[in-house]
């Protein structure tokens, strides 16, 4: 193990199932709703804040700023501020960010492709639960 990594992890091997493992925080950051979408958009290349906001439907300015800041802190996104008027800031994926983006984008695409099955399962579950509640009420009476 790299000495710096050993120092940062307390000598422990990363284990996402361990309550105190830093990998949990990383996983939380990368798989948050907005991060997945931002990472996916940035797979297409460099974007400005306003472009990202338009591309990621439903995200507030505050949430986008927080998401970008978190991804930057984690080394997944590079923020480049240009000294021009009006101010211009570009966001791009780092190599680590591109790797993460490809992983979460595959999961997002899977979710898109399985919408019918998931919605059918939800409906079946709701029907079964409603039928169970009706049966329970009938038996008590």
PEQUIRA-V199300 format. One record per residue. N is the residue number from 0. RES is the residue in one letter. PHI is phi as a letter, one per 40 degrees, with the letter a starting at -180 (none if undefined). PSI is psi in whole degrees, -180 to 180 (NA if undefined). OMEGA is omega in whole degrees, -180 to 180 (999 if undefined). Layout:
# PEQUIRA-V199300
N|RES|PHI|PSI|OMEGA + N|RES|PHI|PSI|OMEGA
This chain:
# PEQUIRA-V199300
0|X|none|136|177 + 1|X|d|135|-179 + 2|X|d|-40|180 + 3|X|c|-42|178 + 4|X|c|-41|179 + 5|X|c|-42|179 + 6|X|c|-44|-177 + 7|X|c|-31|-178 + 8|X|c|1|-177 + 9|X|g|22|179 + 10|X|g|-1|-179 + 11|X|c|143|175 + 12|X|c|138|177 + 13|X|d|137|179 + 14|X|a|106|-175 + 15|X|c|-21|179 + 16|X|c|-8|178 + 17|X|c|129|-175 + 18|X|d|-37|-176 + 19|X|c|7|-176 + 20|X|c|135|179 + 21|X|c|-22|-180 + 22|X|c|-27|178 + 23|X|c|-44|178 + 24|X|c|-41|178 + 25|X|c|-46|179 + 26|X|c|-42|178 + 27|X|c|-44|-180 + 28|X|c|-47|-174 + 29|X|c|-32|-175 + 30|X|b|8|176 + 31|X|c|154|-176 + 32|X|d|-48|-175 + 33|X|c|-37|-179 + 34|X|c|-43|179 + 35|X|d|-46|-177 + 36|X|c|-40|178 + 37|X|c|-46|179 + 38|X|d|-41|180 + 39|X|c|-44|179 + 40|X|c|-41|-178 + 41|X|c|-15|173 + 42|X|c|-26|179 + 43|X|c|-10|180 + 44|X|h|-168|-177 + 45|X|c|138|178 + 46|X|b|150|173 + 47|X|c|164|-179 + 48|X|d|-49|-177 + 49|X|c|-35|178 + 50|X|c|-41|178 + 51|X|c|-42|-179 + 52|X|c|-41|178 + 53|X|c|-38|-176 + 54|X|c|-31|-178 + 55|X|b|90|-176 + 56|X|d|132|174 + 57|X|g|-9|-179 + 58|X|c|136|177 + 59|X|c|162|178 + 60|X|d|-42|-180 + 61|X|c|-47|-178 + 62|X|c|-37|178 + 63|X|c|-44|179 + 64|X|c|-44|179 + 65|X|c|-43|-180 + 66|X|c|-46|179 + 67|X|c|-40|179 + 68|X|c|-44|179 + 69|X|c|-45|180 + 70|X|c|-34|176 + 71|X|c|-45|179 + 72|X|d|-36|-180 + 73|X|c|-1|178 + 74|X|g|20|-178 + 75|X|c|-26|-178 + 76|X|b|139|175 + 77|X|b|130|179 + 78|X|b|125|178 + 79|X|b|115|179 + 80|X|c|129|179 + 81|X|c|135|-179 + 82|X|c|73|179 + 83|X|b|166|177 + 84|X|b|124|-3 + 85|X|c|160|-179 + 86|X|d|145|180 + 87|X|b|131|179 + 88|X|b|130|178 + 89|X|b|144|178 + 90|X|b|133|177 + 91|X|b|159|175 + 92|X|c|143|169 + 93|X|c|170|176 + 94|X|d|-40|177 + 95|X|c|-41|179 + 96|X|c|-38|178 + 97|X|c|-41|178 + 98|X|c|-47|179 + 99|X|c|-42|-179 + 100|X|c|-42|179 + 101|X|c|-37|180 + 102|X|c|-51|-177 + 103|X|c|-28|178 + 104|X|c|-35|176 + 105|X|c|-41|178 + 106|X|c|-42|179 + 107|X|c|-42|178 + 108|X|c|-38|176 + 109|X|c|-45|180 + 110|X|d|-43|178 + 111|X|d|-43|-175 + 112|X|c|-17|-177 + 113|X|b|12|180 + 114|X|d|-49|-178 + 115|X|d|-43|-179 + 116|X|c|-41|-179 + 117|X|c|-43|179 + 118|X|c|-38|177 + 119|X|c|-42|179 + 120|X|c|-41|179 + 121|X|c|-45|-180 + 122|X|c|-43|179 + 123|X|c|-40|179 + 124|X|c|-45|180 + 125|X|c|-41|179 + 126|X|c|-44|-180 + 127|X|c|-41|180 + 128|X|c|-44|179 + 129|X|c|-41|179 + 130|X|c|-39|179 + 131|X|c|-39|178 + 132|X|c|-42|179 + 133|X|c|-42|-180 + 134|X|c|-40|-179 + 135|X|c|-42|179 + 136|X|c|-41|-179 + 137|X|c|-41|-178 + 138|X|c|-34|-179 + 139|X|c|-31|-174 + 140|X|c|NA|999
